[in-house]
Amino acid sequence: MKNYDEKLAALLKLSHELANPLQPLAILGEGNTSARLSEKTFIVKASGSCLGTLTEKDVVECRSEILLSLLKKNGLSDAEVDGQLMASRVDASAKKPSVEALFHAWFLTLPEINFVGHTHAPAVNGVLCSPRAKEFATKRIFPDEIVCCDVESVFVPYTDPGLKLAQTIRARTEAFVKKHGRPPRVVLLQNHGIITLGRTAEAVLAAMLMAEKTAKIWLGAAALGGPIFLSAKQVARIAGRPDEALRRKVLKM
């Protein structure tokens, strides 16, 4: 029970901060969050709930295996997916989990990933809805971006939300893990939004805020003929510096 209460408190705090009106990353019912409880269960925002006003009643505990099994299937109808979302609830009287609980369930199986956040951050989406979306994911422009968001992000071409999106996210993320030997910190969904992952809720928030800051700088630089990208050598140097490793530890990343 202590683990549940601690994870719930951290999830609610993260949710409220992601919807802070001073840094509007999500409004209305946009976005969702989740936290790993064990190998078998996790908690996730209920469908239609608002991150800014999220309460315990708006959080659903789900059985991971039921949702993970869906990722192996093709051709399921929306009704069939909805039925499995409802079946995954530990408490049958709880609200319906977000349809994006499918990718949350999978992300929370990755090593040292305990929290996940997803928003439709406006500056990030400004770039993701442009012809330069993939460039934003694969190149870096300043050191703090590398520290908080890693050397590159996973880029997911626009895919219909739901099961198909979760399957595409899994395939793209597995390619990142194979290349880098670790889970990503940021996943960018073309014409949709951003997902950040972390060992802690603080890491999820830091990556989300830094990605939004980066997008604002990116858009400003683009208006002046840029951005000017760091070279692969420069990116690797920043990523491998011991002082930056210490900074990531202090930031609970």
ZABA-454863 format. One record per residue: x, y, z of N, C-alpha, C in turn. Coordinates in steps of 0.05 Angstrom, whole numbers, padded with zeros to 5 digits, always signed. Example, Ala and Ser with C-alpha at 12.3 -4.5 7.8 and 13.67 -1.06 7.14 Angstrom:
2
+00264-00114+00156+00246-00090+00156+00264-00066+00156+00257-00045+00142+00273-00021+00143+00258+00001+00157
// end
This chain:
253
+00017-00024+00000+00000+00000+00000+00017+00025+00000+00040+00023+00014+00058+00046+00015+00068+00053-00012+00076+00033-00028+00085+00037-00055+00064+00050-00072+00039+00041-00069+00017+00053-00085+00013+00082-00077+00012+00088-00052+00008+00115-00043+00030+00134-00052+00055+00124-00051+00077+00141-00059+00077+00146-00089+00071+00125-00105+00070+00128-00134+00046+00145-00142+00024+00142-00128+00000+00159-00135+00006+00188-00129+00018+00194-00106+00024+00222-00099+00043+00234-00120+00063+00219-00128+00082+00229-00148+00069+00233-00175+00051+00214-00182+00036+00216-00208+00018+00241-00208+00004+00245-00186-00014+00268-00185+00002+00295-00187+00024+00296-00173+00041+00320-00173+00051+00325-00201+00061+00304-00215+00071+00306-00242+00049+00316-00261+00025+00304-00258+00003+00311-00275-00004+00341-00272-00006+00350-00247-00013+00378-00242+00008+00397-00253+00034+00389-00251+00055+00406-00261+00055+00407-00292+00048+00385-00305+00047+00384-00334+00024+00402-00344+00004+00407-00327-00018+00424-00335-00017+00452-00322+00006+00459-00312+00009+00485-00299+00002+00507-00319-00017+00525-00313-00026+00545-00332-00003+00565-00340+00018+00566-00323+00040+00584-00330+00058+00571-00351+00055+00545-00355+00070+00531-00376+00052+00510-00388+00032+00520-00404+00010+00503-00413+00018+00482-00433+00025+00458-00423+00032+00436-00440+00008+00419-00446-00013+00420-00429-00037+00405-00434-00061+00420-00422-00082+00422-00437-00107+00435-00428-00130+00415-00432-00153+00422-00421-00177+00405-00423-00170+00376-00416-00177+00357-00433-00171+00329-00428-00146+00318-00442-00129+00337-00451-00105+00328-00465-00086+00314-00448-00070+00296-00460-00048+00284-00447-00055+00263-00426-00035+00249-00417-00039+00229-00397-00012+00222-00383-00014+00209-00360+00009+00202-00344+00006+00173-00333+00028+00161-00326+00026+00134-00314+00050+00129-00296+00047+00109-00279+00069+00101-00260+00068+00071-00257+00091+00059-00256+00094+00030-00252+00091+00023-00223+00074+00004-00217+00071-00006-00189+00087-00031-00185+00086-00049-00204+00100-00074-00203+00103-00086-00231+00113-00110-00233+00115-00122-00259+00087-00128-00271+00067-00129-00253+00040-00137-00262+00021-00114-00265+00025-00092-00251+00005-00071-00252+00018-00043-00254+00002-00024-00263+00010+00004-00264-00015+00021-00261-00011+00047-00255-00033+00066-00254-00030+00086-00277-00054+00094-00287-00054+00112-00310-00078+00130-00308-00076+00153-00320-00098+00173-00321-00122+00160-00335-00146+00166-00324-00170+00156-00337-00177+00173-00361-00190+00161-00380-00198+00174-00405-00216+00199-00399-00210+00221-00412-00226+00245-00409-00220+00262-00385-00204+00252-00367-00197+00268-00343-00177+00290-00350-00175+00311-00335-00157+00333-00339-00132+00330-00321-00109+00333-00332-00085+00331-00317-00083+00351-00294-00093+00375-00301-00091+00397-00281-00107+00393-00256-00129+00378-00259-00147+00374-00236-00149+00344-00228-00129+00328-00236-00130+00300-00232-00130+00293-00202-00148+00274-00195-00150+00265-00167-00147+00234-00167-00146+00223-00144-00144+00194-00142-00167+00180-00157-00190+00192-00158-00213+00179-00171-00210+00179-00202-00191+00195-00212-00186+00197-00240-00163+00180-00249-00153+00164-00231-00130+00146-00237-00139+00117-00236-00131+00101-00255-00140+00073-00257-00116+00055-00255-00119+00034-00238-00098+00013-00236-00104-00008-00256-00085-00015-00273-00089-00034-00295-00070-00058-00293-00079-00080-00303-00062-00104-00306-00047-00102-00332-00021-00102-00330-00003-00098-00353-00007-00119-00375-00008-00144-00367-00007-00166-00386-00031-00165-00406-00054-00157-00396-00078-00156-00414-00073-00136-00436-00061-00113-00430-00056-00093-00450-00032-00100-00467-00011-00111-00455+00012-00119-00471+00006-00141-00491-00013-00158-00485-00021-00179-00504-00034-00168-00529-00046-00144-00526-00059-00132-00550-00039-00123-00571-00014-00116-00561+00006-00107-00580+00015-00128-00599+00008-00153-00593+00016-00175-00611-00006-00181-00632-00028-00166-00631-00051-00172-00648-00055-00150-00669-00067-00159-00691-00074-00140-00712-00104-00142-00720-00115-00121-00730-00142-00122-00741-00164-00120-00720-00157-00113-00695-00177-00110-00674-00193-00085-00679-00219-00086-00674-00236-00063-00676-00233-00045-00652-00242-00020-00654-00241-00001-00632-00256-00012-00608-00279-00025-00614-00295-00037-00592-00281-00059-00578-00266-00075-00593-00251-00097-00580-00229-00086-00563-00215-00065-00572-00194-00053-00556-00206-00041-00531-00229-00026-00534-00242-00015-00511-00250-00036-00490-00259-00059-00500-00266-00080-00482-00243-00091-00466-00219-00092-00478-00196-00101-00464-00185-00080-00445-00188-00055-00452-00181-00033-00434-00197-00035-00408-00223-00040-00411-00240-00043-00388-00234-00068-00372-00227-00090-00386-00220-00115-00373-00194-00113-00357-00177-00094-00365-00151-00092-00352-00153-00079-00324-00175-00066-00318-00178-00052-00292-00177-00072-00269-00161-00065-00249-00160-00082-00225-00186-00079-00209-00197-00054-00208-00223-00049-00196-00243-00045-00218-00262-00063-00220-00282-00063-00242-00300-00038-00241-00300-00024-00218-00317+00000-00216-00301+00026-00224-00276+00023-00230-00259+00046-00236-00266+00057-00264-00258+00081-00270-00263+00093-00295-00247+00079-00318-00255+00086-00342-00241+00073-00365-00213+00085-00368-00193+00068-00372-00166+00078-00376-00164+00092-00403-00146+00111-00405-00141+00124-00431-00133+00102-00452-00141+00106-00477-00134+00087-00498-00103+00087-00501-00090+00108-00493-00061+00109-00494-00048+00094-00471-00064+00082-00454-00053+00063-00434-00038+00040-00447-00044+00035-00473-00030+00014-00487+00000+00019-00489+00007+00044-00497+00036+00049-00499+00048+00054-00471+00032+00064-00452+00042+00067-00425+00050+00039-00413+00033+00020-00418+00038-00007-00407+00065-00018-00418+00070-00013-00443+00095-00023-00455+00119-00007-00445+00118+00019-00445+00140+00035-00436+00149+00028-00407+00129+00021-00390+00135+00015-00362+00147-00012-00358+00151-00028-00380+00166-00053-00379+00196-00048-00384+00203-00024-00393+00231-00018-00400+00248-00015-00375+00273-00022-00375+00291-00020-00352+00291+00008-00340+00287+00010-00314+00288+00035-00299+00268+00057-00308+00248+00049-00322+00227+00068-00329+00203+00063-00310+00199+00083-00293+00177+00081-00273+00155+00101-00277+00160+00122-00293+00139+00142-00298+00140+00149-00328+00116+00156-00338+00113+00165-00365+00094+00189-00366+00100+00209-00382+00083+00231-00386+00079+00237-00416+00055+00244-00423+00048+00250-00451+00032+00276-00452+00040+00295-00468+00025+00320-00472+00025+00328-00501+00010+00349-00507+00009+00360-00534+00022+00388-00533+00046+00389-00522+00060+00414-00517+00060+00432-00542+00051+00457-00540+00047+00473-00564+00071+00480-00581+00094+00487-00568+00118+00493-00584+00129+00468-00598+00129+00446-00582+00138+00420-00594+00120+00413-00617+00094+00415-00614+00076+00408-00636+00079+00427-00659+00087+00452-00654+00092+00471-00675+00113+00460-00694+00133+00447-00683+00154+00435-00700+00145+00408-00711+00131+00393-00695+00122+00366-00704+00101+00367-00726+00088+00390-00729+00069+00394-00750+00082+00408-00775+00108+00408-00775+00123+00421-00797+00139+00401-00813+00150+00408-00836+00166+00390-00852+00193+00383-00838+00200+00397-00816+00226+00392-00803+00223+00375-00777+00201+00361-00774+00196+00346-00750+00218+00326-00744+00225+00310-00764+00245+00289-00760+00272+00301-00752+00279+00324-00764+00304+00338-00758+00304+00346-00729+00282+00355-00718+00280+00363-00690+00285+00339-00672+00277+00315-00680+00281+00291-00664+00310+00281-00665+00323+00284-00687+00349+00270-00691+00374+00288-00687+00370+00315-00685+00393+00333-00682+00390+00349-00656+00413+00360-00647+00413+00374-00622+00426+00402-00626+00417+00421-00610+00426+00449-00614+00440+00462-00590+00437+00450-00565+00451+00462-00542+00454+00441-00520+00474+00444-00502+00480+00424-00483+00457+00415-00464+00442+00433-00453+00420+00426-00435+00400+00407-00448+00396+00410-00474+00378+00392-00488+00388+00364-00487+00414+00361-00491+00427+00334-00490+00425+00322-00462+00430+00338-00442+00429+00328-00414+00401+00318-00407+00381+00333-00414+00353+00325-00406+00339+00307-00426+00346+00310-00452+00330+00296-00472+00346+00275-00487+00372+00271-00480+00390+00251-00492+00400+00260-00519+00416+00243-00532+00430+00251-00557+00411+00253-00581+00388+00240-00579+00367+00242-00599+00341+00231-00587+00320+00236-00601+00293+00227-00592+00283+00206-00611+00264+00190-00602+00250+00171-00620+00231+00188-00637+00231+00184-00663+00212+00197-00680+00192+00177-00691+00166+00183-00687+00144+00166-00696+00127+00181-00717+00127+00172-00742+00110+00185-00762+00081+00184-00754+00065+00202-00764+00037+00203-00755+00024+00175-00759+00011+00166-00738-00003+00140-00738-00029+00143-00723-00049+00130-00732-00076+00131-00720-00074+00124-00690-00084+00141-00672-00083+00136-00643-00097+00109-00636-00086+00097-00616-00098+00071-00607-00077+00049-00609-00087+00025-00617-00070+00002-00618-00048+00005-00639-00054+00015-00662-00035+00018-00683-00012+00036-00675-00019+00058-00662+00001+00077-00652+00019+00064-00632+00008+00049-00613+00024+00036-00592+00043+00016-00605+00034+00002-00626+00052-00017-00639+00075-00003-00654+00069+00019-00666+00089+00035-00680+00109+00047-00661+00099+00057-00639+00117+00068-00618+00136+00046-00608+00125+00023-00603+00142+00000-00593+00164-00006-00613+00157-00008-00639+00177-00015-00659+00199+00007-00661+00191+00032-00661+00210+00054-00663+00228+00056-00638+00216+00051-00615+00231+00052-00590+00250+00029-00588+00242+00005-00597+00260-00018-00597+00285-00013-00614+00281+00001-00636+00304+00008-00654+00323+00027-00639+00312+00046-00624+00329+00064-00608+00345+00049-00587+00332+00031-00573+00345+00015-00552+00367-00002-00564+00362-00013-00587+00382-00030-00601+00406-00013-00609+00402+00012-00617+00423+00030-00626+00439+00041-00602+00425+00048-00580+00439+00063-00559+00443+00046-00533+00429+00023-00531+00433+00006-00508+00419+00016-00483+00399+00034-00486+00384+00045-00464+00357+00055-00474+00337+00058-00457+00312+00070-00465+00315+00100-00472+00298+00111-00489+00299+00139-00494+00288+00156-00471+00293+00181-00472+00280+00199-00453+00256+00213-00466+00257+00216-00493+00236+00231-00507+00227+00215-00532+00201+00214-00536+00189+00202-00560+00171+00224-00572+00176+00230-00598+00161+00251-00611+00142+00239-00632+00117+00246-00630+00096+00236-00647+00088+00257-00667+00094+00252-00692+00089+00272-00713+00059+00280-00714+00054+00306-00716+00027+00317-00716+00010+00308-00693+00023+00304-00670+00008+00294-00647+00019+00305-00620+00043+00298-00612+00053+00307-00586+00078+00294-00578+00083+00294-00552+00109+00285-00541+00104+00267-00517+00122+00247-00514+00122+00229-00491+00149+00231-00478+00150+00233-00452+00176+00232-00438+00176+00209-00417+00199+00197-00413+00201+00173-00396+00223+00178-00375+00220+00165-00352+00241+00169-00333+00239+00150-00309+00261+00148-00295+00262+00133-00270+00246+00146-00249+00244+00173-00250+00229+00188-00230+00209+00207-00245+00190+00216-00229+00171+00236-00240+00186+00262-00247+00206+00268-00231+00222+00292-00236+00236+00291-00263+00246+00268-00271+00259+00264-00296+00240+00268-00319+00216+00257-00316+00195+00260-00337+00189+00290-00341+00185+00304-00319+00178+00333-00321+00202+00348-00333+00226+00343-00324+00249+00357-00335+00252+00354-00365+00249+00329-00374+00252+00324-00403+00229+00338-00419+00205+00338-00407+00183+00351-00421+00187+00382-00423+00195+00394-00401+00199+00423-00401+00223+00430-00419+00244+00414-00418+00267+00421-00435+00260+00417-00465+00245+00397-00471+00236+00394-00499+00220+00418-00509+00202+00428-00492+00186+00451-00499+00204+00476-00502+00223+00479-00483+00242+00502-00485+00258+00500-00511+00267+00475-00517+00282+00471-00542+00266+00478-00567+00241+00470-00567+00224+00476-00590+00221+00506-00594+00218+00521-00572+00216+00550-00574+00241+00562-00585+00264+00553-00576+00290+00562-00586+00293+00554-00616+00285+00530-00622+00286+00519-00649+00270+00537-00668+00246+00544-00660+00228+00560-00677+00240+00588-00680+00251+00599-00659+00264+00625-00661+00288+00625-00680+00305+00604-00677+00328+00601-00694+00320+00597-00723+00299+00581-00727+00290+00576-00755+00281+00602-00768+00270+00621-00753+00261+00646-00765+00285+00663-00774+00308+00657-00763+00332+00672-00770+00351+00656-00788+00340+00635-00800+00356+00619-00819+00369+00594-00808+00364+00587-00783+00376+00564-00770+00357+00541-00767+00361+00524-00747+00382+00526-00726+00409+00517-00737+00430+00524-00721+00457+00514-00725+00459+00489-00707+00463+00466-00718+00464+00441-00702+00491+00435-00692+00492+00423-00668+00517+00412-00658+00526+00388-00674+00552+00384-00677+00562+00361-00692+00558+00336-00675+00560+00313-00688+00557+00287-00674+00579+00285-00653+00603+00295-00659+00625+00295-00640+00619+00312-00616+00608+00336-00620+00601+00354-00599+00579+00342-00581+00560+00330-00594+00538+00317-00578+00548+00295-00561+00566+00278-00572+00577+00256-00557+00594+00266-00534+00609+00287-00538+00625+00299-00517+00608+00308-00493+00587+00323-00499+00569+00332-00478+00556+00308-00463+00547+00289-00478+00533+00266-00466+00552+00250-00448+00578+00250-00454+00597+00234-00439+00613+00249-00418+00608+00275-00414+00623+00290-00394+00615+00282-00366+00635+00278-00348+00628+00269-00321+00612+00290-00305+00617+00316-00311+00601+00336-00297+00572+00336-00305+00567+00329-00330+00539+00327-00339+00526+00302-00328+00541+00280-00324+00531+00256-00312+00523+00262-00283+00539+00278-00269+00533+00286-00242+00507+00303-00241+00505+00321-00261+00481+00338-00262+00456+00321-00266+00458+00301-00283+00435+00283-00287+00427+00269-00262+00447+00261-00246+00442+00247-00221+00428+00266-00201+00438+00290-00199+00426+00310-00181+00397+00316-00190+00392+00316-00216+00365+00322-00226+00347+00297-00225+00358+00275-00214+00343+00250-00211+00335+00239-00239+00353+00242-00258+00349+00232-00285+00364+00205-00289
// end
